[in-house]
């Protein structure tokens, strides 16, 4: 089953495939710019609100307690598990 990734603000929806290591790479491949620095989940620069769906993240080190409560994810280390909608 194909997993859909919707970037709500950008108005783009695309299908996830395993050729990308992260949602950040998928975004960049589709012309969606997301600020990033470390690309290892440590700095929090790439955090984006997950509006719906579920992702797996390699680490949550770049998120604080408030970020987690607000459903923020680190797109540099996240991969979708279900169809997702991002506030990006």
URJOUR-V920429 format. One record per helix or strand of 3 or more residues. SS is the DSSP state (H for helix, E for strand). FROM is the first residue (numbers start at 1). TO is the last residue. If there is no record, write none. Layout:
ss | from | to
SS | FROM | TO
SS | FROM | TO
This chain:
ss | from | to
E | 4 | 7
E | 12 | 15
H | 23 | 29
E | 47 | 52
E | 55 | 57
H | 65 | 69
E | 72 | 74
E | 78 | 80
E | 84 | 86
